[in-house]
Amino acid sequence: MFLVPEARGAGYGADAARTLATYLRDEAGWQRITVDPYLWNDRAICAWERAGFVRDEERPADHEHTSSWLLMVFAS
């Protein structure tokens, strides 16, 4: 999920992420919802935490990620 620069810092990302994750869990029946922000992206990690995601595991760069990243799971 990406926000245009003028929408960043206003809480829209966390609200949108929480709304989507809640819908996927409650209405679509998804059992596990994850995101994978880069470890250097503190703002994204904080937004995902505000949305109800918790840190699960730090992982090294791989074929899909150019640097270390964090697996986060929706827990709200």
N, C-alpha and C positions, 0 to 999 in steps of 0.2 A: 504494500500500500504506500502510495506517495502522495504528498500534498504539494500544491503549488506554493511557491515561496510566500506569497501574501497571506496564505491561510495558516502558516506555521506559527506555533506559539500561542494559539488561541484556544487550544483544547479540542479542536475539531477532530483531530486524528484519534485521540483516545475515545472520544464519544462514538465516532464512526466504527472503530474497531470493536468496542464493547457491544454496540448494537448488532453488528454483523455476526460476531461470535455467539452472542446470545441467540440470535435467530437460527444459526446453523445447528446449535446444540438443541434448542427447544422445539423448533419447528421442522428442521430437516433431519433431525435424529443423529447428527454427527456425535461420535463418542469422544473424539480427541481432536482438538484444534491447536495447531502449533504455528509459531512464527520463528524466523531465524535472522534477527538483526546482527550486524557486525559488532564485535566487542568494542570497537572504537567509537561507535555511534551512541554515545550516552543519552542524547536527546530522544532517540528512537526507543531505546531500552526503557527509559523513564515513562514514555508515552504508553508503551505496551503494558508496563506495570500498572499505570493508572487505569488502563482498560480492563484489568483483571487477569493478566497473564503473569505467571511466576517463572523464575529462572529454573531451568531443569539441568542443563549440562553445557559446559563450554566445549567447543569443538575446534579442531584445527582447520586451516584452509583445505579445500578439496576441489574436485572437478567442477563444482557449482559455486564455490565461494573463493574469492581471491585473497581473503585473509581470515583470521580466526573469527568465529561467530558463536552466537549463543542460541541454544534451543530453548524456547519458552513455550509454556503450555497454558491454555486458558483454564482458570481455576475458579472463576466467580460463578 
